[in-house]
Amino acid sequence: MTLTVLDLGQVYQGPYCGFLFAAAGADVLKIEPPRGEPLRRREQVQGGSVPFAILNAGKRDVTLNLKHPRGRELLLRLAETADVLIENFAPGVMDRLGVGWEVLHERNPRLCYGSGTGYGLSGPDRDRLAMDLTVQAYGGAMSVTGFPDGPPVKAGPQMADFLGGVHLYAGLMTALFQRSETGVGQHVEIAMQEVALLSMASNWGTFVGSGTAGRTGNRHAGLAVAPYNVYPTTDGAIALMCTAEEHWANLCQAMGRPALIEDPRYVDNTNRAANLDAVDDIVGAWTRTLSKAEAFAAAQRFRVPAAPVRTLVEVAADEHLRQREAIRDIDHPDYGVVPVPQPPIRFDGQPPPRLSVSPRFGQHNAEVYGPLGYDIDELQADGVI
């Protein structure tokens, strides 16, 4: 049986949850307001529409005005036969519209309803405006990102949004599993701030151990592992770390300095961590004489965890990712041929999912609303869709 998912998600968090359902084979119905969701409206910005194309692949698309009484009626009709509903509006929005959890649960007790928010559906901070940037700031992530002598820095990726989407998907899948036993759906909620907290496990350990946790640049968050840094090369930089004593011994061999293995200052990680600057100077002096490719090749030859710092141009052309179809060129009717990341979850014995390109705005209005007995032209003329 194919799951039916109503995806009211906007921008990243909700749509990524819906994207994972689409990759798993669900029939995901993207429901957009009459002007389009915010991510679609970024089309006027160069490249701004590509994230929409990535996150809404494999979905069908309808428009729906939830501020119109008949629009709410339509959502209720859709919810009667749906398995999952995803929304990441501000807390209380769906309730004020008359289509919140309690109303939909009464209409369809089997529905699993997922709410993604910044700070949760309860508590004194629930109504704070929340975006990925503000959640990173308020939840502490920015305070531990950047260099000690510089300002706080946001993570480059939309960390809180995508962690939120993954956890919302996991929660809804758990609810669906429980429904298979009880026959009853649940209301699942996640708060971006709370999922981001767990990503700072190393920083949290430093805080608990010392009462503080600051920015450490590219070094280990707890300054407890050495070497652990990004080192300069003749044409860029390479990330390198030694989490086991054999890694350090192998690195010493790669650098042509085997005597360092028995040097009491570096004989084990505890001593190396106590001599961080000296360790970084040694490793950096070696990498500065090599290109990224040369340093990476040496690290690979001697089994040292390392990787060149690559640009997205390099990543998009990566043979490994291309062979696994983790990145694939799609010919999109609106955006042309573009390389896009693909669903990351794989199942043994099954090929990677190949999702259809993201739908055009309202592409499936007639296909979805027609069988329910509605006149599409009338709905459009009345501002319902």
C-alpha positions in Angstrom: 0.0 0.0 0.0 1.3 3.4 -1.0 1.3 6.0 1.8 -0.4 9.3 1.0 1.5 12.4 2.5 0.2 15.9 2.6 3.2 18.2 2.6 2.4 21.7 3.7 6.1 22.3 4.5 7.9 25.5 3.5 11.5 26.3 2.7 13.7 23.5 4.0 12.6 21.7 7.2 9.1 20.5 6.2 9.9 19.9 2.5 13.0 17.8 3.3 10.8 15.6 5.5 8.4 15.2 2.5 11.3 14.6 0.2 12.4 11.6 2.3 8.9 10.2 2.1 8.9 10.6 -1.6 12.2 8.8 -1.8 10.7 6.0 0.2 7.9 5.6 -2.4 5.1 7.6 -0.8 2.6 9.7 -2.8 3.6 13.1 -1.6 1.2 16.0 -2.4 2.9 19.3 -2.1 0.3 21.9 -1.0 1.3 25.5 -1.7 -0.5 28.8 -1.0 -1.9 30.6 -4.1 1.3 32.7 -4.4 3.6 29.7 -4.0 5.7 28.8 -0.9 8.6 31.1 0.0 11.3 28.8 -1.6 9.5 28.8 -5.0 9.2 32.6 -4.8 13.0 32.9 -4.8 13.1 32.1 -8.5 14.0 35.7 -9.3 17.3 35.2 -7.4 20.0 33.5 -9.5 20.1 29.9 -8.4 17.4 30.6 -5.8 15.0 28.1 -7.3 17.4 25.1 -7.4 16.8 24.2 -3.7 13.1 24.0 -4.5 13.9 21.7 -7.4 16.0 19.5 -5.1 13.6 19.2 -2.2 10.4 18.8 -4.1 11.4 16.2 -6.6 9.1 13.2 -6.7 6.1 15.1 -5.4 2.8 16.2 -7.0 1.8 19.8 -6.6 -1.5 21.6 -5.8 -2.4 25.1 -4.7 -4.7 25.8 -1.8 -5.8 28.9 0.1 -6.2 27.8 3.7 -7.4 31.3 4.6 -10.5 30.6 2.5 -13.3 28.6 4.1 -13.6 26.3 1.1 -9.8 25.9 1.1 -10.0 24.6 4.6 -12.8 22.3 3.5 -10.6 20.9 0.7 -7.8 20.2 3.1 -10.2 18.3 5.4 -11.3 16.3 2.4 -7.8 15.4 1.5 -6.9 14.6 5.1 -9.7 12.0 5.3 -7.7 9.6 3.2 -4.2 10.7 4.0 -1.7 8.8 6.1 0.6 11.7 7.0 0.5 15.5 7.2 3.6 17.6 7.4 3.7 21.3 8.5 6.3 23.7 9.8 4.3 26.8 10.3 4.7 28.9 13.5 3.0 27.3 16.5 -0.7 27.9 16.5 -1.1 28.8 12.9 -2.9 25.5 11.8 -5.1 25.7 14.9 -6.1 29.3 14.1 -7.0 28.2 10.6 -9.2 25.5 11.9 -7.1 22.6 10.5 -4.9 21.7 13.5 -4.2 18.3 15.0 -7.3 17.9 17.0 -9.6 18.8 14.1 -7.8 16.5 11.6 -7.5 13.7 14.2 -11.2 13.7 14.7 -11.8 13.6 11.0 -9.2 10.9 10.4 -8.0 9.0 13.5 -5.4 7.2 11.5 -3.6 10.4 10.3 -0.1 10.9 11.6 0.5 14.6 12.0 4.0 16.1 12.0 4.8 19.6 13.3 8.3 21.1 12.9 9.0 24.3 14.8 12.0 26.3 16.0 11.5 26.0 19.7 8.6 23.6 20.2 4.8 23.7 20.6 5.1 24.5 24.4 7.2 26.4 26.7 7.9 30.2 27.1 9.9 30.4 23.9 7.4 28.7 21.6 6.3 31.9 19.9 9.7 33.3 19.1 10.3 33.8 15.4 12.6 31.0 14.3 14.8 30.6 11.2 17.9 28.4 10.8 20.2 31.4 11.5 18.3 32.5 14.6 18.1 28.9 16.0 21.8 28.5 15.5 22.4 31.7 17.4 19.9 31.1 20.3 20.7 27.4 20.7 24.4 28.0 21.1 25.7 26.6 17.8 27.1 29.9 16.6 28.9 30.4 19.9 31.1 27.4 19.2 31.5 28.0 15.5 34.5 30.1 14.2 37.9 30.9 15.5 38.7 31.9 19.1 39.9 35.4 18.1 37.0 36.0 15.7 33.2 36.5 15.9 30.6 33.8 16.1 29.9 32.2 12.7 26.9 30.3 11.4 27.4 26.9 10.0 27.6 27.0 6.2 24.8 24.4 5.7 21.3 25.0 7.0 22.1 22.7 9.9 19.0 23.2 12.1 16.5 23.1 9.2 17.8 19.8 7.8 18.4 18.1 11.2 14.8 19.1 11.9 13.5 17.6 8.7 15.4 14.3 9.4 14.0 14.0 12.9 10.5 14.9 11.8 10.7 12.1 9.3 12.0 9.7 11.9 9.3 10.6 14.3 6.5 10.2 11.7 7.9 6.8 10.6 7.8 5.7 14.3 4.2 6.9 14.6 3.3 5.0 11.4 4.9 1.9 12.9 2.9 2.3 16.1 -0.3 2.9 14.0 0.2 -0.5 12.5 -0.2 -1.9 16.0 -2.9 0.4 17.4 -4.7 1.7 14.3 -4.4 5.3 15.6 -2.2 8.1 14.4 -0.2 10.5 16.6 0.9 14.1 16.7 4.7 14.2 16.3 6.6 17.4 17.0 10.2 18.4 16.8 12.0 21.6 17.7 15.0 22.7 15.6 16.8 24.0 18.7 16.5 20.7 20.5 17.8 18.6 17.6 20.7 21.0 17.1 21.7 20.5 20.7 22.5 16.9 20.1 24.9 17.8 17.2 27.1 19.6 19.7 28.0 16.5 21.8 31.7 17.3 21.8 31.0 20.9 22.8 28.6 19.8 25.5 31.3 17.5 26.9 33.7 20.5 27.2 31.0 22.6 28.8 30.1 19.9 31.4 33.8 19.2 32.1 35.0 22.8 32.4 31.9 25.0 32.7 32.5 26.7 29.4 32.8 25.9 25.7 34.2 28.3 23.1 35.2 28.5 19.5 38.0 26.3 18.5 38.2 27.0 14.7 38.9 23.7 12.9 40.4 22.1 15.9 38.5 19.4 17.9 35.6 21.0 19.8 37.0 19.8 23.1 40.6 20.4 22.1 41.0 16.8 23.1 42.4 15.2 19.9 45.6 16.1 18.1 46.3 16.4 15.3 42.8 17.5 14.3 42.7 20.5 12.0 42.7 21.9 8.5 46.2 22.4 7.2 47.5 24.6 4.3 48.8 23.1 1.1 50.4 24.8 -1.9 47.0 25.1 -3.6 44.5 25.0 -0.8 44.0 23.0 2.4 43.6 19.5 3.7 41.6 18.3 6.7 43.5 15.7 8.8 43.0 14.0 12.1 44.4 11.2 14.2 41.9 9.6 16.4 43.9 6.4 17.1 47.6 6.0 18.0 48.1 4.0 14.8 47.0 7.0 12.8 49.7 9.1 14.4 52.3 6.5 13.8 51.2 6.2 10.2 51.3 10.0 9.8 54.8 10.2 11.2 55.9 7.7 8.6 54.1 9.6 5.8 55.9 12.8 6.9 59.2 11.0 7.0 59.7 11.6 10.7 59.4 8.2 12.4 61.3 9.5 15.4 58.3 11.5 16.5 56.4 8.3 17.3 58.6 7.8 20.5 59.0 11.5 21.3 57.5 11.9 24.9 55.8 15.1 23.8 53.7 13.2 21.2 53.9 9.6 22.4 50.1 9.5 23.0 47.0 11.6 22.4 47.0 13.0 25.9 50.5 14.4 25.4 49.8 15.6 21.9 46.6 17.4 23.1 48.8 19.1 25.7 51.1 20.3 22.8 48.5 21.3 20.3 50.4 24.2 18.8 53.6 22.2 18.3 51.7 19.3 16.7 49.9 21.7 14.3 53.2 23.3 13.4 54.8 19.9 12.6 51.9 18.8 10.4 51.5 22.2 8.8 55.2 22.4 7.9 54.8 19.1 6.0 51.5 19.9 4.2 52.8 23.3 3.1 55.3 21.5 0.8 52.6 19.5 -1.0 49.5 20.1 -3.1 46.1 19.0 -1.9 46.3 16.0 -4.2 49.8 15.0 -3.0 49.0 15.4 0.7 45.8 13.4 0.2 47.6 10.7 -1.7 50.2 10.4 1.0 47.6 10.2 3.8 45.7 7.5 1.9 48.8 5.5 1.3 49.7 5.5 5.0 46.0 5.1 6.2 45.7 8.5 7.8 42.1 10.0 8.0 42.3 13.0 5.7 40.5 14.8 2.9 41.2 17.8 0.7 39.0 20.8 1.2 37.0 20.7 -2.0 34.7 23.3 -3.6 31.1 22.4 -4.7 32.4 22.6 -8.3 34.8 19.7 -7.4 32.1 17.8 -5.4 29.5 18.1 -8.2 31.9 16.4 -10.6 33.0 13.7 -8.1 33.2 10.2 -9.8 32.3 8.3 -6.6 29.2 10.4 -6.0 28.2 10.2 -9.6 28.6 6.4 -9.7 26.4 6.0 -6.6 23.9 8.5 -8.1 24.2 10.7 -5.0 24.5 13.5 -7.4 22.7 13.4 -10.8 22.2 15.8 -13.6 18.5 16.4 -14.2 17.0 18.2 -17.2 14.4 20.4 -15.5 11.8 22.1 -17.7 12.3 25.4 -15.8 15.9 25.4 -14.8 17.6 23.5 -17.6 20.3 20.8 -16.9 21.5 21.1 -13.3 23.4 18.8 -11.0 21.3 18.0 -7.9 21.8 15.8 -4.7 19.7 12.7 -4.6 18.0 10.9 -1.6 20.6 9.6 0.8 18.8 6.6 2.2 19.5 3.3 0.4 18.0 -0.1 0.8 20.0 -3.3 0.1 19.3 -4.9 -3.2 17.4 -1.9 -4.5 18.7 0.7 -7.0 18.8 4.4 -5.9 15.4 6.0 -6.3 15.0 8.2 -9.4 12.5 10.8 -8.5 10.6 12.8 -11.1 11.6 16.5 -11.4 9.9 19.0 -9.0 6.4 19.8 -10.2 5.3 23.1 -11.6 3.1 25.4 -9.6 -0.4 23.8 -9.2 0.5 21.2 -11.8 -1.8 18.6 -10.3 -4.8 20.7 -9.3 -7.2 19.1 -11.8 -5.8 15.6 -11.1 -6.3 15.9 -7.4 -9.4 18.1 -7.0 -11.4 16.9 -10.0 -12.1 13.4 -8.6 -13.4 15.0 -5.4 -16.2 16.7 -7.4 -14.8 20.2 -7.6 -14.9 22.5 -10.6 -11.3 23.7 -11.0 -12.1 26.9 -12.9 -14.6 27.8 -10.2 -12.1 27.1 -7.4 -9.6 29.3 -9.1 -12.0 32.1 -9.8 -13.1 32.1 -6.2 -9.5 32.3 -4.9 -9.7 28.8 -3.3 -6.7 27.5 -5.2 
